[in-house]
Amino acid sequence: MKPTIVLNETPSVLNNYLAEIRSVEIQKDSMRFRQNLRRIGWITAQEISKAMAFEQKTVTTPLAEAHVHTVAEDVVIISILRAAIPFGEGLLDVFDKAESGFVGAWREEEIEGEEVRVSLGYTALPDLTGKTLILADPMLATGKSLVKTVNQILKSSTPSKLHLATVISAPEGISYISKNMPMAFQLWTSAIDEKLNEKAYIVPGLGDAGDLAFGQKK
Ligand SMILES: O=P(O)(O)OC[C@H]1O[C@H](OP(=O)(O)OP(=O)(O)O)[C@H](O)[C@@H]1O
């Protein structure tokens, strides 16, 4: 498996949802924005499932026994607040038996000429030992939120596998996580954009996903 899988490289209906979340007109409908992130969560989960271990089982139908293959991994989905809430819900719709956790992360107030700094707050984590962690954050800009969150998670327990699920990623962020992530991972992103601007926003990106889903923070 490649370390980065870019879902929009394969033409599919995912591209319609991506087009809608980027559109400044369609973004005015925040319910639709959230629903599109949720639908992208469904598609991302389906793709990640293709990299999982499966086991054979037998189920009884009304007519006979059927031999089936089902996911054999214990999945935990951790969403980075706020923007990952609808995206993470989509992942949970698909991995419906998954446990879930939450980590609050935000960018500290900008200081002219200084690098972006990320703070972590609220943390609720299940035990991850021996489990497959899917860490969800729709925007991978500098990559600091993801690296900081994984470092925090590893203080309490270590998953056996790490999947990073994002929607739009910047090349700078992918390079940062490649160098700084404290454990092996696979990145699943719907699109890789051109660059970060001087405020470390992804260009063309979509703007502030948390604000678009839930309204502006004071
Ligand atoms: O890769 P990074 O540079 O760390 O940036 C990405 C983070 O920035 C956004 O969150 P934001 O701080 O806007 O918080 P919000 O989701 O609560 O709006 C986004 O949802 C990511 O969590």
The ligand as an SDF file (V2000), in Angstrom:
LIG
                    3D

 22 22  0  0  0  0  0  0  0  0999 V2000
   -2.9720   21.0980    9.6600 O   0  0  0  0  0  0  0  0  0  0  0  0
   -3.1900   22.2390   10.5990 P   0  0  0  0  0  0  0  0  0  0  0  0
   -2.3900   23.4520   10.2350 O   0  0  0  0  0  0  0  0  0  0  0  0
   -3.0220   21.8310   12.0250 O   0  0  0  0  0  0  0  0  0  0  0  0
   -4.6640   22.7920   10.3920 O   0  0  0  0  0  0  0  0  0  0  0  0
   -5.7660   21.9860   10.2910 C   0  0  0  0  0  0  0  0  0  0  0  0
   -6.7240   22.2560   11.4030 C   0  0  0  0  0  0  0  0  0  0  0  0
   -7.2830   23.5720   11.2570 O   0  0  0  0  0  0  0  0  0  0  0  0
   -8.6940   23.4760   11.2720 C   0  0  0  0  0  0  0  0  0  0  0  0
   -9.2060   23.5890   12.5540 O   0  0  0  0  0  0  0  0  0  0  0  0
   -9.4670   25.0140   13.2640 P   0  0  0  0  0  0  0  0  0  0  0  0
   -8.2490   25.4180   14.0560 O   0  0  0  0  0  0  0  0  0  0  0  0
   -9.9720   25.9860   12.2500 O   0  0  0  0  0  0  0  0  0  0  0  0
  -10.5840   24.6680   14.3220 O   0  0  0  0  0  0  0  0  0  0  0  0
  -12.1470   24.3530   14.1010 P   0  0  0  0  0  0  0  0  0  0  0  0
  -12.2350   23.0230   13.4080 O   0  0  0  0  0  0  0  0  0  0  0  0
  -12.6940   24.2940   15.4780 O   0  0  0  0  0  0  0  0  0  0  0  0
  -12.7400   25.4900   13.2920 O   0  0  0  0  0  0  0  0  0  0  0  0
   -8.9600   22.0890   10.7400 C   0  0  0  0  0  0  0  0  0  0  0  0
  -10.2070   21.5790   11.0690 O   0  0  0  0  0  0  0  0  0  0  0  0
   -7.8430   21.2660   11.3240 C   0  0  0  0  0  0  0  0  0  0  0  0
   -8.1580   20.7410   12.6000 O   0  0  0  0  0  0  0  0  0  0  0  0
  1  2  2  0
  2  3  1  0
  2  4  1  0
  2  5  1  0
  5  6  1  0
  6  7  1  0
  7  8  1  0
  7 21  1  0
  8  9  1  0
  9 10  1  0
  9 19  1  0
 10 11  1  0
 11 12  2  0
 11 13  1  0
 11 14  1  0
 14 15  1  0
 15 16  2  0
 15 17  1  0
 15 18  1  0
 19 20  1  0
 19 21  1  0
 21 22  1  0
M  END
$$$$
